[in-house]
């Protein structure tokens, strides 16, 4: 079978598509024939050795997937060959992959492979972060930073499902239009020096919650814009810089800085992951959650697609379709 391999840390141009043996499922494994692969910004950092962890070389990159069950191990009870499934694997840029049952879920009827490949990481992170960690309530005001990317558009969609008012932060007019199309109520250009003043015009009483997958120099101004008792959700550091926050700020505002580590949760407590995915599928079936459109590229164009993502030229979730 074909698989994209990272043999040395570096830019996407160093990735190679090679022939490797098709994996053989063990008793607890599901073998999935991949139809679409969702790639997050983190994937581009991982292949360069710039992420919080470094995989052992060589490795096949890729995060979310959608596909069809090809084989099931003897202990698998929830699926059978022919079922359409989505989930997460650390080797999704391949024709086939192995996944364990807790990381695999049925694709809701009427959902395309490309859209299904965008659901797992970003939407479960958003549900866990906004509902469980941030306690976002109907009528509250939320700021989403990096709101036009896969992580941000998922947060906008989930926040609207929860009944919040959403202000979307993005760096270009086109990206802000994407956020508005995904359901944001207002937008702010955080490349402007006075962006906090513009934000204050939109929410003079302050923000209830900030959803920050960007970090860098955006974090502190956003934190300073919280209302009394607000919650600042630390989701990631797409800017490449981990901000250093003066702890007098949450003290003076009686605010909370809350970590959102969905990846750690899903590894340590897979049963929680099943619960989150059940919520996602319930919302999709009921039509209360409207997923954001994705950017589709052919799987063969993986190098150019990842280069565009790292350069900020992708809006929504990047999905490679086989």
C-alpha positions as CSV (number, residue, x, y, z in Angstrom):
1,X,0.0,0.0,0.0
2,X,1.0,3.7,-0.3
3,X,1.9,5.8,2.7
4,X,3.5,9.2,3.1
5,X,6.6,9.0,5.2
6,X,8.6,11.6,7.2
7,X,12.2,10.3,7.2
8,X,13.9,13.4,8.5
9,X,12.5,16.5,10.3
10,X,12.0,19.3,7.8
11,X,9.5,21.1,5.5
12,X,6.7,19.3,3.6
13,X,8.9,19.0,0.5
14,X,11.0,16.4,2.4
15,X,8.0,14.0,2.7
16,X,7.9,10.9,0.4
17,X,5.2,8.6,-0.7
18,X,6.5,5.0,-0.5
19,X,5.2,1.4,-0.7
20,X,4.9,-0.3,2.7
21,X,3.2,-3.5,3.9
22,X,-0.5,-3.2,4.6
23,X,-1.0,-3.5,8.4
24,X,-2.5,-6.6,9.9
25,X,-5.1,-6.0,12.6
26,X,-4.7,-7.6,16.0
27,X,-7.6,-8.7,18.3
28,X,-8.4,-5.2,19.4
29,X,-7.7,-3.4,16.1
30,X,-9.8,-2.1,13.2
31,X,-8.3,-1.9,9.7
32,X,-9.7,1.1,7.9
33,X,-9.3,1.8,4.2
34,X,-8.8,5.6,4.2
35,X,-11.0,7.8,2.0
36,X,-10.0,11.2,3.4
37,X,-7.4,12.5,5.8
38,X,-7.8,15.7,7.9
39,X,-4.6,17.6,8.6
40,X,-4.2,20.2,11.4
41,X,-1.7,23.0,11.6
42,X,0.1,20.8,14.2
43,X,0.9,18.2,11.5
44,X,3.1,20.7,9.7
45,X,4.9,21.4,13.0
46,X,5.3,17.8,13.8
47,X,7.1,16.9,10.5
48,X,9.5,19.8,11.2
49,X,10.3,18.6,14.8
50,X,8.7,21.8,16.1
51,X,5.8,20.4,18.1
52,X,5.6,19.6,21.8
53,X,6.6,16.0,21.1
54,X,8.8,14.5,18.4
55,X,7.8,11.1,16.9
56,X,10.4,8.5,16.3
57,X,11.7,8.6,12.7
58,X,10.6,7.5,10.2
59,X,6.9,7.9,10.7
60,X,3.7,8.4,8.7
61,X,2.0,11.7,9.6
62,X,-1.6,12.6,9.5
63,X,-4.4,13.1,12.1
64,X,-8.0,12.6,11.5
65,X,-9.4,10.2,8.9
66,X,-12.6,9.0,7.3
67,X,-13.0,5.7,5.5
68,X,-14.5,2.2,5.4
69,X,-13.8,-0.7,7.8
70,X,-11.9,-3.4,5.9
71,X,-11.3,-5.9,8.8
72,X,-12.1,-6.2,12.5
73,X,-10.1,-7.9,15.2
74,X,-11.8,-10.7,17.2
75,X,-12.5,-8.4,20.2
76,X,-14.1,-5.5,18.2
77,X,-17.8,-5.3,18.9
78,X,-19.1,-1.9,17.6
79,X,-18.1,-2.2,14.0
80,X,-18.0,-4.7,11.1
81,X,-16.5,-4.6,7.6
82,X,-18.2,-2.1,5.3
83,X,-19.1,0.4,8.0
84,X,-18.2,4.0,7.3
85,X,-16.1,5.4,10.1
86,X,-14.2,8.5,11.2
87,X,-11.6,9.0,13.9
88,X,-8.0,9.7,14.6
89,X,-4.7,8.0,13.8
90,X,-1.1,9.1,13.9
91,X,-0.6,7.5,10.5
92,X,-3.6,8.7,8.4
93,X,-1.7,9.7,5.2
94,X,-1.9,6.1,3.9
95,X,-4.2,3.8,2.0
96,X,-4.9,1.8,5.2
97,X,-4.5,2.3,8.9
98,X,-5.1,0.5,12.2
99,X,-7.1,2.2,14.9
100,X,-8.5,1.0,18.3
101,X,-12.3,1.0,18.9
102,X,-12.4,3.9,21.3
103,X,-10.8,6.2,18.6
104,X,-13.3,5.2,15.9
105,X,-16.9,6.3,15.3
106,X,-19.7,5.8,12.8
107,X,-20.1,8.5,10.2
108,X,-23.5,10.2,10.5
109,X,-25.8,9.6,7.6
110,X,-25.5,12.2,4.8
111,X,-22.0,13.3,5.9
112,X,-19.3,13.2,3.2
113,X,-16.0,11.6,3.7
114,X,-14.2,15.0,3.5
115,X,-16.5,16.5,6.2
116,X,-16.2,13.4,8.4
117,X,-12.4,13.7,8.3
118,X,-12.7,17.2,9.8
119,X,-14.8,16.2,12.8
120,X,-12.7,14.3,15.3
121,X,-10.0,16.4,16.8
122,X,-11.3,20.0,16.3
123,X,-14.9,19.4,17.2
124,X,-14.2,17.2,20.2
125,X,-11.6,19.7,21.4
126,X,-14.2,22.5,21.0
127,X,-16.9,20.6,22.9
128,X,-14.5,19.6,25.7
129,X,-13.0,23.1,25.8
130,X,-16.1,25.3,25.6
131,X,-18.7,23.2,27.4
132,X,-16.7,21.1,29.9
133,X,-13.6,23.3,30.7
134,X,-14.9,26.8,29.9
135,X,-18.5,26.3,31.1
136,X,-19.7,28.5,28.2
137,X,-23.4,29.3,28.7
138,X,-26.1,30.6,26.4
139,X,-26.0,34.4,26.1
140,X,-22.3,34.7,27.0
141,X,-19.8,36.4,24.7
142,X,-16.9,34.4,23.4
143,X,-13.8,35.5,21.5
144,X,-12.3,32.9,19.1
145,X,-8.7,33.6,18.0
146,X,-7.6,32.2,14.7
147,X,-11.2,31.8,13.9
148,X,-10.9,30.9,10.2
149,X,-8.8,27.8,10.6
150,X,-9.9,24.3,11.3
151,X,-9.7,24.7,15.1
152,X,-11.3,28.1,15.0
153,X,-14.2,27.3,12.7
154,X,-15.1,24.3,14.8
155,X,-15.1,26.5,17.9
156,X,-17.4,29.0,16.3
157,X,-19.8,26.2,15.3
158,X,-19.8,24.6,18.7
159,X,-20.2,27.9,20.5
160,X,-23.3,28.8,18.4
161,X,-24.7,25.4,19.2
162,X,-24.3,26.3,22.9
163,X,-26.1,29.6,22.3
164,X,-23.2,32.0,22.8
165,X,-22.5,35.3,21.0
166,X,-19.3,34.8,19.1
167,X,-16.7,37.4,18.1
168,X,-14.2,36.0,15.6
169,X,-10.6,37.2,15.4
170,X,-8.7,36.7,12.2
171,X,-5.9,38.4,10.3
172,X,-7.4,39.2,6.8
173,X,-10.7,40.3,5.5
174,X,-11.2,37.0,3.6
175,X,-10.6,35.0,6.7
176,X,-13.0,37.2,8.7
177,X,-15.6,36.6,6.0
178,X,-15.1,32.8,6.5
179,X,-15.7,33.2,10.2
180,X,-18.9,35.1,9.6
181,X,-20.1,32.5,7.1
182,X,-19.5,29.9,9.8
183,X,-21.9,31.7,12.2
184,X,-19.8,34.3,14.0
185,X,-21.8,37.3,15.1
186,X,-19.0,39.8,14.7
187,X,-15.3,40.0,13.7
188,X,-12.2,41.8,14.8
189,X,-8.9,42.3,13.0
190,X,-6.2,41.5,15.5
191,X,-3.4,42.6,13.2
192,X,-4.3,46.3,14.0
193,X,-2.5,48.0,16.8
194,X,-5.8,49.2,18.4
195,X,-7.5,45.8,18.1
196,X,-8.4,45.8,21.8
197,X,-10.3,49.1,21.3
198,X,-12.2,47.6,18.4
199,X,-13.0,44.6,20.6
200,X,-14.2,46.8,23.4
201,X,-16.6,48.5,21.0
202,X,-18.1,45.1,20.3
203,X,-18.3,44.0,24.0
204,X,-18.0,47.0,26.3
205,X,-18.7,44.9,29.3
206,X,-15.9,42.5,28.5
207,X,-15.6,38.9,27.3
208,X,-16.9,36.0,29.2
209,X,-14.6,33.4,27.5
210,X,-11.6,33.5,25.2
211,X,-10.7,30.4,23.1
212,X,-7.0,30.7,22.1
213,X,-5.4,28.2,19.8
214,X,-2.9,30.8,18.7
215,X,-0.9,32.1,21.6
216,X,2.0,34.5,20.9
217,X,1.4,38.2,21.4
218,X,-2.4,37.8,21.0
219,X,-2.9,36.1,24.4
220,X,-2.3,38.9,26.8
221,X,-4.5,41.5,25.1
222,X,-7.3,38.9,24.9
223,X,-6.9,38.1,28.6
224,X,-7.0,41.7,29.5
225,X,-10.3,42.0,27.6
226,X,-12.0,39.5,29.9
227,X,-14.9,40.6,32.1
228,X,-14.8,39.9,35.9
229,X,-14.9,36.1,36.3
230,X,-14.0,35.4,32.7
231,X,-12.3,32.2,31.5
232,X,-9.3,32.1,29.2
233,X,-9.0,28.8,27.5
234,X,-5.5,27.7,26.4
235,X,-5.9,25.5,23.4
236,X,-2.6,25.7,21.5
237,X,0.2,27.8,20.1
238,X,-0.2,28.1,16.3
239,X,1.8,31.3,16.4
240,X,4.8,29.2,17.5
241,X,5.4,31.2,20.7
242,X,4.2,30.2,24.1
243,X,3.1,33.4,25.9
244,X,4.2,34.4,29.4
245,X,1.3,35.8,31.3
246,X,1.7,38.0,34.4
247,X,-0.3,36.3,37.1
248,X,-1.6,39.6,38.5
249,X,-3.9,39.8,35.5
250,X,-6.2,36.8,36.4
251,X,-5.9,37.9,40.1
252,X,-7.2,41.5,39.4
253,X,-10.0,40.2,37.1
254,X,-10.8,37.2,39.3
255,X,-10.5,35.3,36.0
256,X,-9.4,31.8,35.3
257,X,-6.8,30.5,32.9
258,X,-7.9,27.0,31.9
259,X,-5.9,24.4,30.0
260,X,-7.7,22.5,27.2
261,X,-5.8,19.3,26.6
262,X,-8.2,17.2,24.7
263,X,-5.4,15.0,23.3
264,X,-4.2,14.1,26.8
265,X,-7.8,13.5,27.9
266,X,-8.4,11.1,25.1
267,X,-5.2,9.2,25.7
268,X,-5.7,8.9,29.5
269,X,-9.5,8.6,29.6
270,X,-10.8,7.0,26.3
271,X,-14.2,6.7,27.9
272,X,-14.5,10.5,28.0
273,X,-13.6,10.6,24.3
274,X,-16.5,8.3,23.6
275,X,-18.8,10.6,25.6
276,X,-17.7,13.6,23.6
277,X,-18.1,11.9,20.3
278,X,-21.6,10.8,21.3
279,X,-22.5,14.5,21.9
280,X,-21.0,15.4,18.6
281,X,-23.1,12.8,16.7
282,X,-26.2,13.8,18.7
283,X,-25.8,17.4,17.7
284,X,-25.2,16.5,14.0
285,X,-28.2,14.2,13.9
286,X,-30.4,16.8,15.4
287,X,-29.1,19.5,13.1
288,X,-28.2,21.8,16.1
289,X,-24.5,21.7,15.0
290,X,-23.7,23.0,11.5
291,X,-20.1,21.9,10.7
292,X,-17.9,24.4,8.9
293,X,-17.0,23.8,5.3
294,X,-13.6,22.2,4.7
295,X,-10.8,22.9,2.1
296,X,-10.5,19.8,0.0
297,X,-7.3,18.9,-1.9
298,X,-6.3,15.6,-3.7
299,X,-4.2,13.3,-1.6
300,X,-1.5,13.3,-4.2
301,X,-1.0,17.0,-3.7
302,X,0.0,16.6,0.0
303,X,3.2,18.7,-0.3
304,X,1.6,21.8,-1.8
305,X,-1.4,21.5,0.5
306,X,0.7,21.4,3.7
307,X,2.9,24.2,2.4
308,X,-0.2,26.3,1.9
309,X,-1.5,25.5,5.4
310,X,1.8,26.4,7.0
311,X,1.8,29.7,5.1
312,X,-1.7,30.6,6.3
313,X,-3.4,30.2,2.9
314,X,-5.9,27.5,4.0
315,X,-9.3,28.4,5.6
316,X,-11.3,25.8,7.5
317,X,-10.0,22.3,7.9
318,X,-7.6,21.0,5.3
319,X,-8.7,17.6,4.1
320,X,-6.9,15.4,1.6
321,X,-9.2,13.2,-0.4
322,X,-8.0,9.9,-1.9
